[in-house]
C-alpha cells in the first residue's frame, strides 16, 4: 500500500507539472482530490481497514492529500502569474501618445466652478478646508449663534437623522459654515480659508434642490475689517466672471453668525434676457457676508477682544448658472449625457488665473 501511495504521488507530481493552463490544472485537481479522485478513493478505503492498518495508513494518506493540495496551489500561483504577464503584454498602453482632440469624458460644470473658485482664492492666500456632510447640532447651529426657535432648525427645512441613544439627532449640514467652526476650534489664527462642498435643505424647484453646493469663506485675524471683506469679494468676482471691474452694493441684512451682516449685490445688465456682470443699471444679489459675530468667536474659544474677522457664502450652483447661462438647477443632477456634453468641460483644461478659468 505504501508503494502504491509513493507511485501515485510521483504520477500526480508529473501531472501537476505538465498542466500548462488553469483549466488543465483544475482537471488534475478533480481527478485526484475530487469525490471520485484517486486520492479520495484511497481515503475512502480507510473505512474497510483494521484499526492497526488505519493507524498506519491514515497519516500517510492525509500527508499525501496535503502534499497534493500544496502542489496544486503552488502550480496555480505560477500559472496565474504567467496569465497576468501575458495579459499585461497584450493590454499595454503607450501613455506618451497625445490625447484625442475630443475625449469622450467631460467635467461637470459644478466641478469646474469649484476648481475655478479654489484657483482664485489660492491666489489670494486662502486654504481649502473640508468637513463632514453629517454634522452635530452644535457645529451646524449652536456654535453659529442660531437660536433654538430659528426656522432653519425645523424639520420642514432641515434633514435630521433618528435620535441616538442619548437623544441627539445628527443633521445633514444646511451650509458649509460648520467647516468654519471646526477650523476655528482646531487652528490658531490667522485663519484664511474657503469651504466648498455639498449642503442639504428640504426644498425643490427650478432654482432649489434638496442637495446643492456652497462655498463659504472665513478670515480671522487681529485687524480684519469690512474694507478687507469688500476688497476680497471684488477681487474674487472680477476673476470669476473674467471682467475688468465690478461694482458692489452692500445692503444691511441679518444672519445670526455675523454682525454686521450684509447682502452683496453686483452691478449688471439684463439686456436680451442675458445677465452681463460688470456694467448696466441693474443689480443682482449674489452672496451674503458680514463680520463674524463675537458669540461665534466665543463658542470657538477665540477672544473677541483680540480677534475679529469676516465671512461670506454663496451658492456654487447659482454661480455656475450665472456664468454659463443655465436656467434650471435641476438639470445639474439629472445625469443627462446630452446636457453634460453641451455644458461640460474638457478634462485636462484645468482652470488657471494665467491661462484662463473657463477655456
Secondary structure, DSSP 8 states (H G I E B T S, - for coil): -HHHHHHHHHHHHHHHHH--SHHHHHHHHHHHHSTTSHHHHHHHGGGGS-HHHHHHHHHHHHHHHHHHHHHHHHHHHHHHHHHHHHHHHHT---TTS---TT-S--B-HHHHHHHHHHHHHHHTT-EE----SEE-HHHHTGGGT--TT-GGGSTTTS-B----TTS---EE-SSSHHHHHHHHHHS-S-EEEEEEEEEE-S--BTTB-SEEEEEEEEEEESS--HHHHHHHHHHHHHHHHT-S---EEEEEEEETTEEEEEEEEEEEE-GGG--EETSSSEEEEEEEEEEE-HHHHHHTT--TTT-EEEEEEEEHHHHHHHHHT---GGGGGS--HHHHHHH-B-TT---BTTTBS--
